Amino acid sequence: MNHDASPSAPPRRTRGTVLLGLAVLGVASALFVVRGPLMMSAPRCMAGRWHGCYDTFNGVVLMTLVALPLAVLVAWALARRRRAAGVRSPWRKSLAEVGMVHGTVPFLWLTMMPGAAPGVAPARVSLVPLRDLVAMGSLGIVGNLLVFASLGFFAPMRFAALASLPRILALGAGCSVLVETAQYVLRLDRVSSVDDVLVNATGAVLAGLASRRWWRTTAEVPTDRPRPAMAQAR
């Protein structure tokens, strides 16, 4: 019996080592990418000069990173409370809820930042599909893909009713329409574009595809109720 179990130990150890190495590589790559925002915004924020800390791209990236440990702590507290109450999949529910908020709010903040002449420049609308993609550039397209990526990734994991690609597409498109409408109504000197809606919704769908293996495929009892007691044997 021991001879049958021993060969599986090295592969598991190797797999764990590979996953750990990939995690370290991913963290190092993320730090390399955000080193610029950290170096530019950290001195202002630490000195209490909030202008340039929360109203610039670099500042929002910094504040998102600073809030990450708090987000992990909140997810842990929610999971512990749900586990004590006997709720199904406490960690998945908690991580999904915190991930939706922490991964979406910073991008919404960036999207709702006013332009150079808010309230003065006339509201601009672009209703011709694919016309603004060239003006976005590669960086703008990537940014728009990420606006609702966390929502598309985590929402179907948390809510069984959203566990389908058409519904994720509708969720991303609907949220994007609300954002574009708010930009127009508030006259933020930003272009309310159909292309923004298309790219944002596409990002949500792509993220949903990435988390598809964790979707719920069957209806369950209301998510925050404790597990029902086992029926007595007949």
N, C-alpha and C positions, 0 to 999 in steps of 0.2 A: 504493500500500500504506500509506503514512504517512497519507494522507487518511482511510482506513478506521479507523485506530487512534486518531486524534486525538479524535474525538467521544466516545470512551469514557473519556477521562481526566477531564473535568469531573465526570461522574456519580460516578466512583470517589472523586474528591477530595471531592465534596459528601457522599457516603455516609460517608466516613471522618470528616469534620467533624461530621456529625450523631451518629455513634456516640461520638465523643470528647465531644461536648457532653452526650449522655445519660449517659455514664459519670461525668463531672464532676458532673452534677445528681444522680445516684444517690448518689455519695459524700457530697455536701453534705447531701442529705436524711438519709442514715444518721447523719451526725455531728450533725445537728440533733435527731434523735430520741434519741440516746444522750448528749446534752450533760449531762442531769441526772445519770445514773449516773456519768459521768466527773467531774463537779464534786463529787459527794458522796463517792465512794469513793477517788478518786485521792489525796487528802491522807492518808487513813488508811493506804493501802497503802504510800505513799512514806515514811511515818513508822514503818513496821514494826508497826503495830497490825493484825494479821491478823484479829482478830475484827471482823466487819463488812466484811472485804475478800473473803473467799471463802465466807462463809456467809449472804450476802444476795443478792437479785436484782441490785442495782446492782454489787456486787463481782464477781459471776460475769460480768456483761456486760463489765466493765472487763478482767477477766483474759482473756476471750475475744478482745477487741480487741488486747490486748498480745501474745497468742500468735499472732495472725494472720500477722505477718511470718515467724515461725518455721515456721508451716505452709506458707507459700509457698516457703520455702527447702527444706523437706523434699520438697515436690512437685517442685521443680526438680532436686534431687539424685537422686531416684528416676527421674525422666524421663531425665536424662542417663545414668544407669547402664543403664537399659533400652535406650536408643538405642544405646549402645556395644555392648550384647549382641545387638543386632538384633531386639529384641522388637517385635511389631506395636503400633502406636498407643501409644507410650510416654507421651505427655503425657496422653492420655485416661485411661489406667489410673492414672497417678500422681495426677492431680487428683481422680479419683473416690475413690481410697483415702483421701487426706488429707481430702477434703471430707466423706466419711462420718464420719470420726472427729471432725474439728474442728467439724462442724455438729451432731453428735448428743450428744457427751459433755457440753457445757454444759447442755443441756436435761435430760439424765438427772440431772446433779448437782442442778439446781433441783428436779426431780421427787422426788428422794430426800431432800431436806432435811426434817428433822423438824418437826412442828408445835409447839404451845405446851407439850404435856405428853407427850413421847415416853416409852414404857415404862410410863406411868401410866394414861393414858386407854385405854379398851378399844378394840380393833380394830373398825373400822366397815366394813361392806360394803353396797353398793347394787347389787342385781341387777335392778332394774326399769329397762328401757331408757327413755331420754329424760326420766327424772324429775329428774336432776341438771343438765340443760342450763340451766334457769332460774337455778339457784344459781351456776353457773359465771360467768355474765355474758359480755359480749362479749370482754373482755380475757382471761378464762379460756379461752374457746373458741379464740381466736386462738393463745394459748399452747399449748394442746393440739394444735392443728393443726400447730404447728411442731416438736413434740417429735421426730418421726421423719420430718420433711420432707426433711432432708438424706439420710437413709438411702433414702427412696423415690426421691429425685432421682438419686443417684449409684450405688446398688447395681445397677440394671439396666444401667448403662453399664459397670460393672466386671465383672459376672458375667452371662454370656449366659443362664444357667439361670433368672435372675430377670427376664428381659426380657418380662414380660407383666403385665397389670393384676391378674389374679387372684393371681399369685404375690406381687406387691408388696403387695396387700391382706393376704394371709396373713402376709407378713413383718412388716408394721406391726402387725397384730393380735396375732401371736405375741409380738413384743417387748413390746408394751403389756401383755399378760397377765402376762409375767414381771415387769415393773415393778410392776404392781398387786399381784401375789402377794408380792413382796419387801416392799412397804409394809405389807401385812397381817402377814406373819411377823415383821418387825422392829418392829412396833408403833410406827410413826413418827408416830402421831396424825394420820393422813391417811385420807381415805375412799377405799377401793378400789372403784371404780365401773365398771359396764359402760359408762356413757357415756364415760368416759375412753378405754376401749379403742376404742369406735366413732369418736370424734373423732380419736384418734391415727392409727388406720388410714386414716381419710378423708384426713387430711393427707398421709400417705405416698402414697396413690393420686394425689392432686392434684399433688403434686410429681413423681411419676412421669410423669404426663401432660405436665408442662412439659418434661421431658427426653426425651420419646418419640422425637424426631427423631434422637437420638444413640444409641439403643439398638442393640445387636447383634441382628441377625435371623437370622444363620446360625451354625451351630456352627463353632468354630475349634479349633485345636490348643491344648493347655494354655497358659494365658495368659503364663507367664513363661519359656517356652522360646524359644530363638532361632529365627529364620525358617529353614526347611529350605532347603538348597541347591537351585538350579534344576536340574531334571532335564535330562540331556543330550538334545539333539535326536536323534531317530531318523534 
